[in-house]
């Protein structure tokens, strides 16, 4: 039922939240020797989640976390590039806010309809 009301935004909020957690973990481990930066392929994950909700499991299962390719890995093996992680976090947070605003708008519309306004 939520998909009919909120469209893809309900699933997108879950995935954006998960991606934010992964990127925050990358930022937190920017100085950890040997730490490998990870990320979620949002488009693939969203397609898989929507297919699962529609009753069509994806051909290869739910996408896992991917290791991010580093342009300049540090000498200790850490692949976190702090600037890149910060940009990815900000972009993801902005898109999360956009989906949340859409969902809040839908909830407000439904609330007004129920009140008869």
MOLINVEN-V930993 format. One record per residue. N is the residue number from 1. RES is the residue in three letters. NEAR is the number of other ideal C-beta (glycine too) atoms within 12 Angstrom. Layout:
[[N,RES,NEAR] [N,RES,NEAR]]
This chain:
[[1,UNK,8] [2,UNK,17] [3,UNK,19] [4,UNK,12] [5,UNK,17] [6,UNK,25] [7,UNK,19] [8,UNK,28] [9,UNK,30] [10,UNK,26] [11,UNK,28] [12,UNK,31] [13,UNK,29] [14,UNK,29] [15,UNK,32] [16,UNK,33] [17,UNK,24] [18,UNK,28] [19,UNK,36] [20,UNK,28] [21,UNK,22] [22,UNK,32] [23,UNK,35] [24,UNK,24] [25,UNK,24] [26,UNK,37] [27,UNK,28] [28,UNK,17] [29,UNK,24] [30,UNK,25] [31,UNK,14] [32,UNK,18] [33,UNK,15] [34,UNK,15] [35,UNK,26] [36,UNK,25] [37,UNK,35] [38,UNK,27] [39,UNK,36] [40,UNK,33] [41,UNK,23] [42,UNK,32] [43,UNK,17] [44,UNK,23] [45,UNK,31] [46,UNK,30] [47,UNK,24] [48,UNK,26] [49,UNK,31] [50,UNK,25] [51,UNK,21] [52,UNK,20] [53,UNK,23] [54,UNK,14] [55,UNK,9] [56,UNK,12] [57,UNK,15] [58,UNK,19] [59,UNK,12] [60,UNK,13] [61,UNK,13] [62,UNK,24] [63,UNK,24] [64,UNK,16] [65,UNK,22] [66,UNK,19] [67,UNK,18] [68,UNK,26] [69,UNK,14] [70,UNK,22] [71,UNK,12] [72,UNK,14] [73,UNK,19] [74,UNK,21] [75,UNK,9] [76,UNK,15] [77,UNK,15] [78,UNK,24] [79,UNK,29] [80,UNK,37] [81,UNK,25] [82,UNK,23] [83,UNK,15] [84,UNK,23] [85,UNK,31] [86,UNK,18] [87,UNK,16] [88,UNK,29] [89,UNK,28] [90,UNK,18] [91,UNK,20] [92,UNK,31] [93,UNK,21] [94,UNK,16] [95,UNK,26] [96,UNK,27] [97,UNK,20] [98,UNK,18] [99,UNK,29] [100,UNK,22] [101,UNK,17] [102,UNK,22] [103,UNK,27] [104,UNK,17] [105,UNK,18] [106,UNK,22] [107,UNK,19] [108,UNK,15] [109,UNK,16] [110,UNK,18] [111,UNK,13] [112,UNK,12] [113,UNK,12] [114,UNK,10] [115,UNK,9] [116,UNK,6] [117,UNK,9]]
